[in-house]
């Protein structure tokens, strides 16, 4: 299976995609051959984009400290 990223484009009343020549050659596909396309919407991986933060204290402790700072003046 070959994975490529491409954009969906409007052609008249239809939509289409452009498959790069290199992908066609790698798949050994030819004109007129029936192929199957799997469509997956891109969802960004927030951990990849922003990274993961390691806290020095457990979440419960941080929440308790925040509540104390906010409500126990």
ABEGO torsion letter per residue (X at the ends): XBBBBBBBBBBEABBBBBBBAAAAAAAGBBBGBBBBBBBBBBBBBAAAAAEBBBBABBAAAAAAAAAAAAABX
